[in-house]
């Protein structure tokens, strides 16, 4: 039963990747562009400390944007920076809320209320943007 679902999902993913040119030589070119972007980021910071999480977030995020939306952003793009900051803040707030799953009474603490409110606002914004 589960094997059938897995097989169906694998076939779907393969079909989408073929349609987007992300198999064979297309995949190599796509990954090569991503690696080149990463190397350029590090080369531009030569001699200075580089926060690997930021560089990886930019490169992997761009790779996902290209695959899903056919868009890549420069590291300096204001819109891209704002999206990354929202994602980072959301991830931090979600991490802070993990304890609520195990200790539900924590949701009544002021800090948890703020985090829940932020997540609710972001959910509303995302659903509004979809429509």
N, C-alpha and C positions, 0 to 999 in steps of 0.2 A: 504494500500500500504506500508506504513512505518512499520506497524506491521509485515508484511511478511518478510521484510528485517531483522528486529530485531529478529524474530523467527529463521530465517535461520542462522544468526550470532550466536545466543545463542546455537543452535544445533551444529554448527561447533565447537565452543569453548568447549562445553561439550564433544564432541567426541575426540578432541585433549587432553583434560585433562584426560579423561578415558584412552586413549592410552598411555599417559605418566605416568599413575599411580597416578594422582593427585586428586583422588576422594576417599572418604571413609577413610580407614586406611592409604592409601598411602599419602593422603593429610595431615593427622595428623602427620605422620612421617616426611614429608617434612617441615611442619611448625615447628615441634618440633626441628628439626635440626637447623633451622634458629633462633629460640628463644634461644636455647642453645649457639649458636655462639654469639648472642647479650649479653647474661649474661656473657659469658667468656670475651668479650671485656670490659664490665664494671668492672668485677671482677679484671681484669688485671690492671685497672687504679685506684684501690681502694685508697682513700685518696687524689687523685688529681682531678682537674677539668676536666670533659669530655665534649667535644663538641658534643652534641647529633646529630647534622646534619651529622658530619663525620661518626659516628658509624652507624646511620640509612642508610646513603648512601652506606656504605660498605655492610651491611647486606641485605638491599633491593636489591642492585645491584647484589649481589651474588645469591639471591633468583631468580632474573630474569635470570641471566646467567645460573643457573642450569635448569630452566624451558625451556629456549630457546636453549642453547648450550650444556647442560649437563656438565658444567664446573663450579667449584667453585675456588675462589682465596683466598690465605691467605692475611691478611691485609698488610703484608710486601712485597708482590709480586711486583716487579718493573713494570711489564707490566700492572698489575691491577691499580697501583698507577698512572701511566701515563694516562691510559684510564679515570680514575676518574678526573684527572686534566684537561684533554682536555674537558670532559663533563662540568665541572664546568666553565671553561673559556668560552666555547661556550654558556652556559646558561647566563652568565653575559653579553656577547656581544649581545645576542638576546634580553635580557631585556633592554639594552641600546638603541637598535634599535627600540623599541616599539613606540617611539615618531614619528619615520619616517612614520609610517602608517597613522598618523593623520596630520602630517605637512611634506609633501614630500620634501619641500625645504631644510630640515635639512640634507638630504643625501649628500649635498655638503660641509658640515662642515668637517674639517680634521679628527676629532675624529670618526665621523660616517663613513667616507671613510675607515679608518683603520679597523673598526668593520666589514663593508661589505666585505672588502678584506679578512679578517680572515675567515668569513663564507663561502665565495666563495672557498677559498683554502681547507677548511675542506670538503665542498661538493664534490670538485674534488677528494680529497683523498678517500672519502667514495665510490664514484662511481668507482674509479680505483680499489679499493680493492674488490668490488663486482664482477668485471669481471675477 
